[in-house]
Amino acid sequence: MSDIQEAVAFYEGKLGLPVLESGPSADITDGNRVYGSGGGPALNVYQSATAGKTPATLATWYVDDLDQIVDELVSSGVEFVRYDQFEHDAKGITARAGGGRIAWFQDPDGNTFALEADV
């Protein structure tokens, strides 16, 4: 993230991820967070000048009820990304290659994440 405070607001406030650790990142006091998901460490977020520079999906969460999670995140202010080459439903969910469904969202720097479900 280009700004760790924006990261905190997004990852903790909107996504609701629990902080497992925090500490320094390079010369930034308290500029690093390790978030938990699914019972263990899942995501390391730190302040960086190169944040948001890749168009690739950085991480994917596999969930049992994709519709419920999308609804919860939308109610928290998360916006889901729609890609022209895919047909999305009203929530922004699309069919996943090989079966199942997928929805993408971005953090404030434009880093892309996905939620996937087998049904």
KAWO-V97975 format. One record per pair of residues at least 4 apart in sequence whose C-alpha atoms are under 8 Angstrom apart, sorted by the first residue. I is the first residue (numbers start at 0). J is the second residue. Records with the same first field share a line. If there is no record, write none. Layout:
I: J ; J
//
This chain:
0: 5 ; 6 ; 44 ; 45 ; 46 ; 47 ; 48 ; 49 ; 50 ; 51 ; 108
1: 46 ; 47 ; 48 ; 49 ; 50 ; 108
2: 6 ; 46 ; 47
3: 7 ; 30 ; 31 ; 45 ; 46
4: 8
5: 9 ; 107
6: 10 ; 11 ; 44 ; 106 ; 107
7: 11 ; 12
8: 12 ; 13
9: 13 ; 14 ; 106 ; 107
10: 14 ; 15 ; 16
11: 15 ; 16 ; 17 ; 18
12: 16 ; 75
13: 72 ; 75 ; 76 ; 77
14: 72 ; 75 ; 77
16: 34 ; 35 ; 36
17: 34 ; 35 ; 36
18: 32 ; 33 ; 34 ; 35
19: 32 ; 33 ; 34 ; 35 ; 40
20: 32 ; 33 ; 34
21: 29 ; 30 ; 31 ; 32 ; 33
22: 28 ; 29 ; 30 ; 31 ; 32
23: 27 ; 28 ; 29 ; 30 ; 31
24: 28 ; 29 ; 30 ; 31 ; 45 ; 46
27: 46
30: 45 ; 46
31: 43 ; 44 ; 45 ; 46
32: 43 ; 44 ; 45
33: 40 ; 41 ; 42 ; 43 ; 44
34: 40 ; 41 ; 42 ; 43 ; 44
35: 39 ; 40 ; 41 ; 42
36: 40 ; 41 ; 42
37: 41
46: 50
50: 108 ; 110
51: 108 ; 109 ; 110
52: 109 ; 110
53: 110
54: 110 ; 111
55: 111
56: 110 ; 111 ; 112 ; 113
57: 110 ; 111 ; 112
58: 111 ; 112 ; 113
59: 112 ; 113 ; 114 ; 115
60: 113 ; 114 ; 115
61: 114 ; 115 ; 116
62: 68 ; 114 ; 115 ; 116
63: 116 ; 117
64: 68 ; 116
65: 69 ; 100 ; 101 ; 114 ; 115 ; 116
66: 70 ; 90
67: 71
68: 72
69: 73 ; 90 ; 102
70: 74 ; 90
71: 75
72: 76 ; 77 ; 78
73: 77 ; 78 ; 79
77: 104
78: 104 ; 105
79: 90 ; 91 ; 102 ; 103 ; 104 ; 105
80: 91 ; 102 ; 103 ; 104 ; 105
81: 85 ; 87 ; 91 ; 103
82: 86
85: 93
86: 93 ; 94
87: 91 ; 92 ; 93 ; 94
88: 92 ; 93
91: 102 ; 103
92: 100 ; 101 ; 102 ; 103
93: 100 ; 101 ; 102
94: 98 ; 99 ; 100 ; 101
95: 99 ; 100 ; 101 ; 115
98: 117 ; 118
99: 115 ; 116 ; 117 ; 118
100: 115 ; 116 ; 117 ; 118
101: 113 ; 114 ; 115 ; 116
102: 113 ; 114 ; 115
103: 111 ; 112 ; 113 ; 114
104: 111 ; 112 ; 113
105: 109 ; 110 ; 111 ; 112
106: 110 ; 111 ; 112
//
